[in-house]
Amino acid sequence: MFPPLPAGEGRGEGEQPHQHNPAPINTAPSHESASVLIIVLWIAFGLVSIALYFAHSMQLEHRAGDNRVAAAEAEQAILGALRYVTYELTNLPQPGQPPDSTTLQAEAIDIGPAQYWLLGRTNRSAGGATSSTSATAPTFGLIDEASKLNLNTATQAMLEALPRMTPELAAAIIDWRDTNSEVTPGGAEDETYLRKNPAYRCKNAPFESVDELRLVNGADLDILYGEDTNRNGVLDDNENDGLASLPDDNRDGRLDPGITEYVTVWSREPNTRTNGEPRIDLATTGQRLLPPLLLEKFGAERSNAILRRIGNNWNFNSTLQFYARSGLTADEFTQIAKDITTTNTPFLTGRVNVNTASEAVLTCIPGIGKDSAAALVSFRQSNPSKLTSVAWVTEVFDRNNSNALDQAGPFLTTESYQFTADIAAVGHYGRGYQRVRFVLDTTELTDQGAPKILYRQDLTYLGWALGKDVRQNLLAALDSR
């Protein structure tokens, strides 16, 4: 190697000093920088999207959780309402009579943050208010099961008189509940049901619930429920819009319910006196036990006059027939009505409460018919103080019209012991709607002495049943918060 030249040496004359150029900077192309920026933006966008997704999911979960809490509140409100109804039925002032509708807490009752309603029927109220077939807002209260026809005791002719009923379905109902395999004309037995898919047999035993009608041949949904698809007894908007939405309806401004509105399987009365002893059976023990009762209530002169009027004919088919023939006044009959009977069975099953039954049901009773049914409803609306016994029926019928009274008497009563509590409830902010129907029997008591629950049915799936006014009130209350 050669030593470095001294400064100034090795250059020719006029040569400039050697310039040392630095290494060039390695700059990335611009399109690569743009790609990196786009990738970073996409990553940022993805992270923001994930954050928004989880935030939205949490919001939905919070709302769903809030709705679940509201539903739980509504369920507890239903149980609270059931306890209240049970208490009211346990402490009735008069056994066999419904609670006082003017004091019953049945509408928009607060239980904590929740509210409940007892869905009733207008034509079920004591004194018989106007028919519910044109109602557009719900009525609140308990439903009297004795205001309906009993599927297990009504005759075929009575069933055929129901709105929407067909002769074939009425005959099939008779075949379903009887104990033989003989086909009622137009009815159905095993050979009909075994051809269905899936196949099953005719029950040949009493109905255990009204919903069992779904199994009976010929019981289609239109016959069973009519226009009242949510079974609330109210003409809702979708039930009065023709073919615009289900159900199919005639858009006449009136609700045409199906037969389930008018039938029951739970109506029965204990055949006992107020002191718990068996009632006096006029046919078997009447001649021996009735005279002392009449003497105690009315004195010797009056009791003897009544007994002379009765004579030796003690075969009565109903207490109404006895009243018509005995010469008793309505007030006198009321004093002994719960002490006498015409059968010695422990219970009187299937009699219709003439004080609460709808005109449609009363029309089905033998000897009454449509015109007299309307007259009965009109009379009880105008004379609520006279409804203390079946004696008031003779003020609509001629008391001497023995044919009508003899036919109708065995099917009529003024007592009710089974009630339906159709309870709807919402939780906080009007959310979490729930609806459950209970049937309670005051003739059967639990170990705690409360009425026994015979039937429970969740009707939440049928949708809103409280009408437009309640919904608007709930929304207005929510907006005011």
ABEGO torsion letter per residue (X at the ends): XBBBBBBGBGBBBGBBBBBBBBBBBBBBBAAAAAAAAAAAAAAAAAAAAAAAAAAAAAAAAAAAAAAAAAAAAAAAAAAAAAAAAAAAAAABABBGBBBBAAABBABGBBBEABBBBBBBBAAABBGGBBBAAABABBBBEBBBAAABBBAAABBAAAAAABBGBBAAAAAAAAAAABABABBBBGBBBAAAAAABOBBBBBAGBBBABAAAAAABBGBBAAAAAEABAAGAGBBBAAAAAEAABOBBBAGAGBBBBBAAAABBAABBBBBBBAAGBBBBBAAAAAAAAAAAAAAAAAEAAAAAAAAAAAEABABBABAAAAAAAAGBBAAAAAAAAAABBABABABBBGBBBAAABBAAAAAABBGAEAAAAAAAAAAAAABAAAAABAAAAAAABBAABAAAAAAAAAABBABBABBBBBBBBBBBGGBGBBBBBBBBBAABBBAAGBBBBABBBBAAAAEBAAEAAAAAAAAAAAAAX
